[in-house]
Amino acid sequence: MSQKTQDLSPAVTFGLLAAWALHDAEEVAFGPRWIRDHLPELRKRFPGAPERLWRALEGVDQREFTVAVGAMAVIVAAASVRGHRTGGRSAFFQGAVDGFGLHGLMHLAQAAAVRGYTPGSATSPFIVVPYALWARGRLRRAGRLRPTDARGVASGLTAAGAATVLSHLVARRLVRH
């Protein structure tokens, strides 16, 4: 084993993939059905939301959603492998960890906004956010954590959003063609 990976447990880097898989299993199991069942209520509660959002949510089906999760698995696995190969130094890996943690916080905010369960909100406080904080702590102790500022947070959210959009575009293309 190289010096750069010796003192950072693979649990830190491959833990991203494991935590993500557990979290997204919840989203696959409950996401599309929850959206379908709650769409009328959401439309009433949030009348100012753009019509484009409602149309996009109406189009979510189980098969396409599951394929999108599979596409995202490739991205998360690549981030985990890159993190492992660089001993956690990879900006791609650290951005994925940060984006994943912020994603978990967004799930909690969604649950607060609807005043109840939303897909992803059950695993976020017990898996997503704790993993992200733990991994950042391990990277910090190993002297590998990149500084985080508002620009980095915005960049991480943008990258996570882009990966999500890309995953759904790939899924739509594969499922509908």
C-alpha positions in Angstrom: 0.0 0.0 0.0 1.3 3.5 -0.9 2.2 6.0 1.8 -0.7 8.3 0.7 -3.4 5.7 1.5 -1.7 4.1 4.5 -3.0 6.4 7.2 -6.5 7.0 5.9 -8.9 4.1 6.3 -10.7 2.9 3.2 -13.9 3.3 5.3 -13.5 7.0 4.7 -13.3 6.8 1.0 -15.5 3.8 0.3 -17.8 4.8 3.1 -19.1 7.4 0.7 -20.4 4.7 -1.6 -21.8 2.6 1.2 -23.6 5.5 2.9 -24.9 6.7 -0.5 -26.2 3.2 -1.3 -28.1 2.9 1.9 -29.6 6.4 1.5 -30.5 5.9 -2.1 -32.1 2.6 -1.3 -34.6 4.6 0.7 -35.2 7.0 -2.2 -35.7 4.2 -4.7 -38.1 2.4 -2.3 -40.3 5.4 -1.6 -39.5 8.3 -3.9 -41.7 7.9 -7.0 -44.7 6.5 -5.1 -44.4 9.3 -2.5 -44.3 11.9 -5.1 -47.3 10.5 -7.0 -49.3 10.2 -3.7 -48.4 13.7 -2.4 -48.3 15.8 -5.6 -51.9 17.3 -5.2 -51.1 18.3 -1.6 -47.8 19.8 -2.6 -49.3 21.8 -5.4 -51.8 23.3 -2.9 -49.2 24.0 -0.2 -46.7 25.6 -2.6 -48.8 27.4 -5.2 -45.9 29.7 -6.2 -43.7 26.8 -7.4 -43.2 26.9 -11.2 -45.4 24.8 -13.3 -42.3 23.3 -14.9 -41.4 21.7 -11.5 -44.9 20.1 -11.2 -44.7 18.7 -14.7 -41.2 17.2 -14.0 -42.5 15.6 -10.8 -45.6 14.2 -12.6 -43.2 12.5 -15.0 -41.2 10.6 -12.4 -41.8 6.9 -12.7 -40.2 4.0 -10.8 -38.2 2.5 -13.6 -36.7 5.8 -14.8 -35.9 6.9 -11.2 -34.2 3.6 -10.5 -32.0 3.9 -13.6 -31.1 7.5 -12.6 -30.0 6.1 -9.2 -27.9 3.6 -11.1 -26.3 6.3 -13.2 -25.5 8.3 -10.0 -24.0 5.2 -8.5 -21.3 5.3 -11.2 -20.5 8.9 -10.3 -20.4 8.2 -6.6 -18.3 5.1 -7.1 -15.8 7.1 -9.3 -15.6 9.7 -6.5 -14.9 7.0 -3.9 -12.2 5.3 -6.0 -10.6 8.6 -6.8 -10.6 9.4 -3.1 -9.0 6.1 -2.2 -6.4 6.4 -4.9 -5.4 9.9 -3.7 -5.5 9.1 0.0 -8.6 11.4 0.3 -6.8 14.4 -1.3 -9.0 14.4 -4.4 -11.1 17.5 -4.8 -13.7 15.4 -6.6 -13.9 13.0 -3.6 -14.1 15.8 -1.1 -16.6 17.7 -3.2 -18.7 14.5 -3.3 -18.6 14.1 0.5 -19.6 17.7 1.0 -22.3 17.6 -1.7 -23.7 14.4 -0.1 -23.8 15.9 3.3 -25.5 19.1 2.0 -27.9 16.8 0.1 -28.8 15.2 3.4 -29.5 18.6 4.9 -31.7 19.5 2.0 -33.8 16.3 2.6 -34.2 17.4 6.2 -35.3 20.9 5.0 -37.8 19.3 2.6 -39.3 17.2 5.4 -39.5 20.4 7.6 -41.2 22.3 4.7 -43.9 19.6 4.2 -44.1 18.9 8.0 -43.6 15.2 7.6 -41.7 12.4 5.9 -40.1 12.9 2.5 -38.1 10.3 0.7 -34.5 10.5 1.9 -35.3 12.2 5.2 -35.2 9.0 7.3 -31.6 8.1 6.4 -30.3 11.7 6.2 -30.0 12.3 10.0 -28.6 8.8 10.8 -26.4 8.0 7.8 -25.9 10.9 5.3 -25.0 13.8 7.6 -23.1 11.7 10.2 -21.0 10.1 7.5 -20.2 13.4 5.9 -19.2 15.0 9.2 -17.2 11.9 10.2 -15.4 11.7 6.9 -14.5 15.4 7.0 -13.2 14.9 10.5 -11.0 12.0 9.4 -9.7 14.0 6.5 -9.0 17.0 8.8 -7.1 14.8 11.2 -5.1 13.3 8.3 -4.2 16.8 7.2 -6.0 16.3 3.9 -9.2 18.3 4.2 -9.4 21.2 1.7 -10.5 24.5 3.2 -14.3 25.1 2.8 -15.8 28.5 2.2 -19.1 29.8 0.8 -17.8 29.5 -2.8 -16.8 25.9 -2.2 -20.3 25.1 -0.8 -21.9 26.7 -3.8 -19.6 24.8 -6.1 -20.4 21.5 -4.3 -24.1 22.1 -4.5 -23.8 23.0 -8.2 -21.8 19.9 -8.9 -24.3 17.7 -7.0 -27.2 19.3 -8.9 -25.4 18.8 -12.2 -24.7 15.1 -11.4 -28.4 14.7 -10.5 -29.6 16.3 -13.7 -27.1 14.2 -15.7 -28.2 11.0 -14.0 -31.9 11.8 -14.8 -31.1 12.7 -18.4 -29.2 9.5 -18.9 -32.1 7.5 -17.3 -34.7 9.2 -19.5 -32.7 8.5 -22.6 -32.1 4.8 -21.7 -35.7 4.1 -20.5 -37.6 6.0 -23.1 -35.6 4.9 -26.2 
